[in-house]
């Protein structure tokens, strides 16, 4: 199972590092805030995480609910990273809208993976295994 999870675990580590950068070390990008791309970035990070988890669970021969398990695990991880950001030492804050964006990305990934699976296609269009 660990072999199948390697890409998901690596991506989860990348997310953790990015989410736990102290607030004082974050770059200030006026245009980024203006367009509110932060929520799109959150959704994208957790879309990828949920897809990698779905791929791992499917290849590992997990139960029929592999898509739901992947999405729920990605959502739980998104909530956890946001709660960690709220720790005083991080100099950041917990943002419920980020949690919602994380969940939206995971749910979108579940839909996308189900769609590709129904069509008989691999979950990811690239050769990640």
Residue pairs with C-beta under 8 A, 6 or more apart in sequence:
1 56
1 60
4 55
4 56
4 57
4 59
4 60
5 53
5 56
5 60
7 52
7 55
7 56
7 128
8 49
8 52
8 53
8 55
8 56
11 45
11 48
11 49
11 52
12 49
12 77
15 45
15 46
15 49
15 77
15 81
16 81
18 45
19 81
19 82
19 84
19 85
20 81
20 84
20 85
20 90
22 89
22 90
22 91
22 92
23 90
23 91
23 92
24 91
26 92
32 38
38 98
38 101
39 97
39 98
39 101
40 101
42 78
42 98
42 101
42 102
42 105
43 101
43 102
43 104
43 105
43 108
44 105
45 102
45 105
46 74
46 75
46 77
46 78
46 101
46 102
46 103
46 105
46 106
46 109
47 105
47 106
47 108
47 109
47 112
48 105
48 109
49 74
49 77
49 105
49 106
49 109
50 70
50 71
50 73
50 74
50 105
50 106
50 109
50 110
50 113
51 70
51 109
51 112
51 113
51 123
51 124
52 124
52 128
53 69
53 70
53 73
53 74
54 66
54 67
54 70
54 71
54 109
54 110
54 113
54 123
55 113
55 122
55 123
55 124
55 128
56 70
57 66
57 69
57 70
58 66
58 117
58 123
59 129
62 69
63 69
67 110
67 113
67 114
67 117
68 110
70 106
70 109
70 110
70 113
71 106
71 107
71 109
71 110
72 106
74 102
74 105
74 106
74 109
75 102
75 103
75 106
75 107
77 102
78 98
78 99
78 102
78 103
78 105
78 106
79 99
79 102
81 102
82 94
82 95
82 96
82 98
82 99
82 102
83 94
84 90
85 92
85 93
85 94
85 95
86 92
86 93
86 94
113 123
116 122
116 123
117 123
